[in-house]
Amino acid sequence: MSALEDVFPTISPRPYDPHSVGVVQRQYAHFETPLPLRGGGVLPRFTLAYETYGKLNTERSNAILICHALSGDSHVAGYYTEHPAEKPGWWDEAVGPGKMFDTNRFFVICSNVIGGCQGSTGPASPAEDGKPYGLRFPVVTIQDMVSAQRHLIDRLGIKRLFAVAGGSMGGMQALQWGVDFPDRVHAVLFIASTPRSSTQNIAFNEIGRQAIYADPHWKGGNYYDGPAPAAGLSVARMIGHITYMSEHSLESKFGRRFQYQPTPAYHFDTDFTVESYLKHQGEKFVERFDPNSYLYITKALDYYDVADEAESLQAALAPVQARTLVVSISSDWLYTAAQARELVAGLKAAKKVVEYHHIEASFGHDSFLVEVDTMTSIVGGYLTKTWDAYIMDDWRGGNGI
C-alpha cells in the first residue's frame, strides 16, 4: 500500500439503489429583481438555492414543489458524493423512483427559503456594502418565502405546479401558495402543519430566541467576524427538538436510563441518556445552521396566520382553487389535529375540494418523516389518483381543476 493510500484508504462506493435519486447537485438562481416584503422591507436582489429530481415533461405539467420545515433546506433527497458514510437528504425516503414523490412520474423541486442559511439569501449573506446583513436583513414572512419561490418557478418555465407539498413550516408555505397563486397550483398537500401559529408555538420559539440573545457571542447579530453564538443556538435547538417528539417517544426511547452507569452519578454533568441525546442534537445543529437565520425563520413562523388580513378563515381561503390534502398526527402536540381540522372546516365552508386523514402515530410531530409506509400510502396514493384524474381531464380538454 502506498503512503497516499495509507492516509486516504480506498473506500467502496455506495451500493446502487434503484429507488434513490443518486448523486445530486445544489443549484442557484440569482434574481436582480427587487423582492418587496410583507413587513415593508425590500431585498434589492436575492438568490435561491434549489435542487431538482426527475424530469420535467414536455407539457411542463408534472412539477411538484416540496417546501421544507424550519431546520430543512433544498437537499430533500439523494447525496452530494458517492461516499458511503454521507447521509442523504432530509426526506430521502419520500423522494425517488417509486417512492411517495415518484420521480419516475414527477419533476420534484425543493428550494431553501429566503432568510435561510443553505445557499439562499439570508442574514449571513453580503449586503450592499459587502458585509453580512446580520440584523439589517429585513424581517421575512411565510408569504415572502412563497413570493420568492414564485420567481424560481417562473425561471424554470413552469406556469402551473401540479402540487405544492410540505410538512410543518412547509405545510404553511403550501397553503399560502394556494391562497396567493390560486391559478398556479392544482393540489396543495398540507401535512402536520397549522393555518396559524398558536400562542404556545410563539412561546416556545421565543424561548429559543432568548437563548441565542443571551449568548455573549451573539453581539446583536454581528458575530460573523468571530465565534458564533453556538451555545445559544444549541439550547434553542434542544428546546425545539423536544416539541417535535411526544412523551411516549421520549419515554420509550430513553426512559430514565443513565448514560454512563446503571445508577445516578449525582453531579451536573450529563447523566441521563435523554440529556446526552439533546446535547448531541444541539451540537449537530450548530454545525450547519446560522443563529440569525434561526431568529428570522422562527419569527416568520410566529407571524403566520393565513387569515390575519381576512374577516374569517373561510374568507381567507376563498381564493383557493387547488384540491387540498390535509394530514394530521395523533401525537403531534406542536401542530395539533384540532388545528388541522380547523383548516378542513374552513375549506369546506368555502366549498373547496378537501380530503382529510388523521394518522395514529406515537412519534409526535416528526411522525410525518418517520411513518414512511403510512405516509406513502396516504400521500403517494393521493398524488397518484389526483395525477391520473388531472391527466384524464387534460386529455378531455378540461382545465385541470
Beta strands, then each sheet from edge to edge (+ up, - down):
strand 1: 27-31
strand 2: 35-36
strand 3: 42-43
strand 4: 46-53
strand 5: 63-67
strand 6: 95-96
strand 7: 101-102
strand 8: 107-111
strand 9: 161-167
strand 10: 185-191
strand 11: 323-329
strand 12: 354-359
sheet 1: 1+ 4- 8+ 5+ 9+ 10+ 11+ 12+
sheet 2: 2+ 3-
sheet 3: 6+ 7+
end
